[in-house]
Amino acid sequence: MKPIANGSTIGILGGGQLGRYLVMAAKHLGYPTIVLDPDPTCPAGQVGAKLLVGAYDDPKLLQQLSERCAVVTYEFENVPTNAIQQLISSGTLVRPGPRALEVAQNRVQEKTWCRYLGIPTAPFYPVNNHDDFIQSIHNLGCPILFKTVSGGYDGKGQRLLRDMSESEAVWSDLGAGVVPLVAEGWVAFTLEVAIIVARSADGDVTYFPVVQNVHERGILDLTVAPAPVDDELRRMAEDYAGRLAHALDLVGILAVEFFVDPEGRLLVNEMAPRPHNSGHYTLEGTSLSQFEQQIRAVTGLPLAEPTLLHPTAMVNLLGHLWGDTEGALPLERALAIPGAHVYLYGKAKPRVGRKMGHITVVAATSDLAVERALQARRGVDLNEEP
Ligand code: AMP
């Protein structure tokens, strides 16, 4: 199959930071982009994409994407399925296709696919009514995590039930009985790791290095590449991610997040058929970025085998760093640190928990990269300003 010719336009649903770096990667390879996002000031709209402002399922805007784009991709998985259906039924190539998207939108489907493919997950139980809720607690025991089946991200739509006394509060807080939930057994993980797999339309797959992720209150805080895992665990992560990519008929990239449990087993937590926050480090750390690999995959260009160039650490810059101001971050101290790269996404309002930017540090060892990344973040923290 011939690749989509450079000069053709790529459509992107979603204009956040992931869309921003997709736009830039597309531009490097000679593809103009059109981004659809409800926010006229979105990060991807500031780096040279044409912007369509409106709802993701606005039929007129989708029609424009169809007419003007050779392929449409997306930067977040909660794209309305009717939007994808409209694009496909008007003959537009959507990559990754609807199967990967539907599975990633639904935590029960994700785990069911894993189970079907023989890939371990945390024990789980779908909860559609109060009987299921009580039964899940009996089956899985406390502590137990309840998550909304769809729509949750960055720890939103989740509640931990520590003991039965909290059960009715958890039940009502999550809108249970109205919104489908999944109950998950608590995993006393020793490590969280992730991998990004890319798959071409011809079925070729390549893997980015396995990274370690550290979350704070459900939000990614730190990524370390490479993860401190042995070859056997790395191969297992590749095997699981590859099986998922083939089964989902993926054309694009898929990020798979895992727990390493106390027995050293890998359990899939969740997956996303799009660039991922834990892949930001690939802008410096690997021989090509996750964003370029996504563009290569969706346009039918050959995939490259990513290699790690140097140990790398990435820390997110969340809104609380701005304190109670909306002022400019002081970058001088961070940028004075060897190997440090600062990215700001151009978001006007720094809200607590909002991803505003990130810092990547490359260094001779992972420990040094982590130490310097944390130091760089302290350097930009307005709360720590004298
Ligand atoms: P998620 O939105 O499912 O990725 O969850 C966000 C974070 O919450 C994960 O990266 C873990 O740190 C934690 N978490 C989620 N599910 C579990 C679980 N079943 N057991 C222990 N920790 C969990």
Residues whose N, C-alpha, C, O or C-beta is under 5 A from the ligand:
A	BS01	AMP	A122 L145 G155 E184 G185 W186 V187 H215 G218 E270
